[in-house]
Amino acid sequence: MPAGQQAAYVLADDTWTIASQPLIGSVYYWANSLGRVLRINPGADAPEDFLLAGGQDGCSTCHSASADGTRLIIGGDITPSTWDLVNNTPVFSTTTVGVPVRSWAMSAISPDGTVVIENGELNLPGPPGGQPGMWDATTGAKLMGTGIDDLVLNMPAFSSDGRKIAYVDHANLSLMALDYDAVNRTAANPVKLVDPGADPTLNGIIFPSVTPDGRYVIYHRGAYPAMLDTRNGTSDMFLASIEQPGVEIRLRAGNGDDHPFYAGDRDRHWNYEPTFAPRSSGGYNWAVFTSRRTFGNKLEGNKDQVKQLWVVAIDENPQPGVDPSHPAFWLHGQDVNTLNMRGFWVHKNDDPGG
């Protein structure tokens, strides 16, 4: 090359097949920098600011989304508490029944978007309402005869098949599971899955999510109560069996425990808020989670400057003693210029069947 002539470089554009079937559904997440929930639709290159289009530009955070993609529960500071995702319109506000707008923060919403269970973990920022029992997502009326009328559940979450509710015991902080009858709106048969444990760096269990078949629960562990706030505490993901209580697996590959990160130890133990997709695909259950790890030269900086959504594949049929997780990848379609967290993976809003 002649002296002084500019060099030209060719970048390789590779396509990788990760699974034999496509992933489905939309992801609803909290963009910290905007203070709003945004949506990533299948195949999109950028997020959709659907709430702004619906006339809501205030704090719409601390949300939950129904697995069928029809309802969003908002626990932030705007008036709507239940949002119609199909028509992009408000449905109900807790203020109409004299309840603060944050009462439904980080609550559970049933797969069909009709039932809410308030979050009883009052050490969360906010905090949420923490009232016992179940509530009608359209009217705010308390449902009676549910089997848990007087039970406060921390971090509740419905399975997408409507058969299980995972939660953390309000008193002893153990991971628990309930059977759920979607027809009669009742819950029964509480089972303890995992104790919080004696390790002070991992004695908090939070943000459980159930596999589509109702067999496993993913969650993150860290030092309680610091790990309740992703700004303060380190954390990693684990998987527990509902069918075999007491069986817990650290998701080493998904966490990146042994991965040779370019940034080294700076990228470890920043994994939070995993949520399973509503349907398995290609032999895997897929979960979107929050991480403060770096991503090549696309995401650099310290842990306060980086917070994005990542995806981990978990074997649909885990084998005893084997880590069922696989190395995580960055979720395409989100804005790299915002701090993003708390993704909910649901069926696309105009195609609840997937």
Disulfide bonds with the S-S distance in Angstrom:
none
